[in-house]
Amino acid sequence: MTLNEQALVGNSKYEVLEIADGVHSIVEDRFVQCFLIEGNDGAVLLDRANRRLFVGDTVSDSQVFLFGDGRDLPAYIESLRKLELLTPLVDTIHSAHGSTTLSVDWIAKTRIAAEKLLAGELEAKDPPKNLPCKMYSYDGVNLLYNTGGIKS
């Protein structure tokens, strides 16, 4: 069964699309552009008409999970650099964790924190939950990181 066939099960009125980086799509009657996030195993959606960027768990004011499968710190940093190029097109970003609406400066703050982590400039602390990682914080950004699960 294809993704589009699965979407028809249960009389869903929305088509599920296989989306590649930069592909335009219609999601619930909105024209959006999808960007894959290397290093964090996710995607973001740009709604140009409403000047909003939906970042999922790529950027958050609670914690960003950077451990486990699909995580790659240098690739994540590069993805954040690309997202920064979109900031003139948006007024707000919307995260899946923590505050759901954030100012666009959180993308740069997160990139800077990740660069400092990669450079070994941040102190490791125990995470707030029993997770197989350490927490590294900078300027309000909390990165949950375990070198065993990340290519670096």
Beta strands, then each sheet from edge to edge (+ up, - down):
strand 1: 24-27
strand 2: 30-37
strand 3: 42-47
strand 4: 52-56
strand 5: 64-66
strand 6: 92-95
strand 7: 101-103
strand 8: 134-138
strand 9: 141-145
sheet 1: 1+ 2- 3+ 4- 6- 7+
sheet 2: 5+ 9+ 8-
end
